[in-house]
Amino acid sequence: VNLLARYSSTLTRRHWNGIKHVMRYLRGSTDMGLFYPRGTKSTLIGYADAGYLSDPHKARSQTGYVFTFCDTAISWRSTKQTMTATSSNHSEILAIHEASRECIWLRSMIQHI
């Protein structure tokens, strides 16, 4: 969906076919939901990654992270970085920074539950 949204102003037949594919998937998965199994360790685990210059036309890197709690994904994000990274290490540090901010917020939320 994120990738298709980038081309919303200049759709081609290929993009339109991709949109129809996503819509068919969503229509066929309406009965699915999140499952939080009992008895699992209540541990918050996070993963982060970055893609250096994933959009070379605009010189932007991509940040992505996911956090799991009780072995189930509870928070995730994939977005272009707002700052221009000067190297792959720089883009990874920016991704870790974003993920750590989310981690702090999630830990606070979990402590208050």
JOCORTA-V15441 format. One record per run of one state. SS is the DSSP state (hx for helix, st for strand, lp for the rest). FROM is the first residue (numbers start at 1). LEN is the number of residues. If there is no record, write none. Layout:
ss: (SS	SS)
from: (FROM	FROM)
len: (LEN	LEN)
//
This chain:
ss: (lp	hx	lp	hx	lp	st	lp	st	lp	st	lp	hx	lp)
from: (1	2	6	13	29	44	56	60	70	72	81	88	112)
len: (1	4	7	16	15	12	4	10	2	9	7	24	2)
//
